[in-house]
Amino acid sequence: MTDETQGPEPMDEAAAPSVARVSPYHAVTGRILGVWTMPTSLLGTQHDPFYPEEVDGTTHYIDVSTGQLLERPPLDLQVSKTELVADGEDFVAVTGVPVGCPVITPAGRFIVDDGVLEFATVHEGPHRLFFDAFPERQGEVIVHAR
């Protein structure tokens, strides 16, 4: 029994529910989608595939054919330069971009279809370019326009 000043009675450790932290992943790609925390009694009711431990999806993914946890390889980008003239003609070339890689730039989202991204701008300041070529790790390039 409790009163309002003492708070709840402590639970007997045997009576406390057992909780699991697992990592759901995309059934086709193996991309880890996050972390679930749930009672272990509910694990068997889950229809979505999950890895039975907490995993960082920025550094790992699941091989869907084997269920094995694998490290995401680094994205090997080469940048021609990190500073450019903000005249709309000078550009930075980013090579080593996997074909089909989505890139988010200040001008929007694009798909690289030839392995090279050429970036030009008329706006001065720093510009962040984000690359998401799963299963490689995400990459970022910062370009300074003057």
C-alpha positions in Angstrom: 0.0 0.0 0.0 1.2 3.5 -0.7 0.3 7.0 0.3 0.8 10.1 -1.7 4.1 11.0 0.0 5.9 7.8 -0.5 5.3 7.0 -4.2 4.6 3.5 -5.5 5.8 0.5 -3.7 8.9 -1.0 -5.3 8.3 -3.9 -7.6 9.7 -7.3 -6.8 12.4 -7.9 -9.4 10.8 -11.2 -10.4 7.5 -9.4 -11.1 9.0 -6.7 -13.2 8.4 -7.2 -16.9 11.4 -8.2 -19.0 12.1 -5.6 -21.6 14.0 -6.0 -24.8 15.7 -3.4 -27.1 15.7 -4.6 -30.7 16.4 -3.0 -34.1 13.7 -3.3 -36.8 15.0 -3.3 -40.4 13.7 -3.1 -43.9 12.9 -6.6 -45.2 14.3 -5.9 -48.7 17.3 -3.7 -48.1 18.4 -4.5 -44.6 18.5 -0.8 -43.6 18.0 -0.5 -39.8 15.0 1.7 -39.1 15.5 2.5 -35.4 15.2 0.8 -32.0 12.2 -0.6 -30.4 11.8 -1.1 -26.6 9.1 -3.6 -25.7 8.3 -6.4 -23.3 10.0 -9.6 -24.4 6.6 -11.3 -24.3 5.6 -9.3 -27.4 8.6 -10.1 -29.5 6.9 -13.1 -31.0 3.9 -11.1 -32.2 6.0 -8.7 -34.4 5.5 -9.2 -38.1 8.3 -6.9 -39.1 11.9 -8.3 -39.2 14.2 -7.1 -36.4 17.7 -7.8 -35.1 17.6 -9.0 -31.5 19.9 -6.2 -30.2 20.1 -2.4 -30.3 22.1 -1.5 -33.4 23.2 1.9 -34.8 21.8 2.1 -38.3 24.2 4.8 -39.3 27.1 2.3 -39.0 25.5 -1.1 -39.6 22.9 -2.9 -41.6 21.5 -6.4 -41.9 22.3 -8.9 -44.7 18.7 -10.0 -45.4 19.8 -13.3 -47.0 21.6 -14.4 -43.8 20.3 -12.1 -41.0 23.9 -11.2 -40.3 24.8 -7.8 -38.9 27.3 -6.1 -41.2 29.2 -2.8 -41.0 28.3 -0.2 -43.5 31.4 0.6 -45.7 32.5 4.3 -45.9 31.4 6.3 -48.9 34.5 7.1 -50.9 33.9 10.6 -52.2 36.6 12.8 -53.9 36.1 16.5 -53.9 37.9 18.7 -56.5 37.9 21.7 -54.1 36.0 23.0 -51.2 35.8 26.7 -52.1 34.3 28.3 -55.2 33.3 31.6 -56.7 29.6 32.3 -56.2 29.0 33.2 -59.9 26.9 30.2 -61.0 29.7 29.1 -63.3 32.6 28.0 -61.1 31.8 24.5 -59.7 32.9 21.8 -57.4 33.1 18.3 -58.8 32.3 15.4 -56.4 33.4 12.0 -57.8 33.1 8.5 -56.5 29.3 8.9 -56.0 27.5 5.6 -56.6 25.1 5.7 -59.5 21.6 6.1 -58.2 22.7 7.9 -55.0 20.3 10.5 -53.7 21.9 13.8 -52.9 20.4 16.7 -51.0 21.7 20.1 -51.8 20.5 23.6 -50.9 18.7 23.5 -54.3 16.8 20.3 -53.6 17.1 16.5 -53.9 18.7 14.9 -56.9 19.8 11.5 -58.0 23.3 11.1 -59.4 23.2 9.0 -62.5 26.8 9.1 -63.7 29.0 8.9 -60.6 29.7 12.7 -60.5 28.0 15.6 -58.9 28.9 19.1 -60.1 27.8 21.9 -57.7 27.6 25.6 -58.6 25.8 28.5 -56.9 25.3 32.2 -56.9 24.7 32.3 -53.2 27.7 33.1 -50.9 28.3 31.1 -47.8 28.6 27.5 -46.7 26.6 24.8 -48.6 26.1 21.3 -47.3 25.7 18.4 -49.7 24.4 15.1 -48.2 24.9 11.8 -49.9 22.9 8.6 -49.0 24.1 5.7 -51.0 22.9 2.8 -48.9 24.5 0.4 -47.8 27.5 2.7 -47.7 27.6 5.2 -44.8 26.1 8.6 -45.4 28.5 11.2 -46.6 28.6 15.0 -46.4 30.6 17.6 -48.3 30.7 21.3 -47.2 31.4 23.8 -50.0 32.2 27.5 -49.3 31.1 30.0 -51.9 32.7 33.4 -51.9 
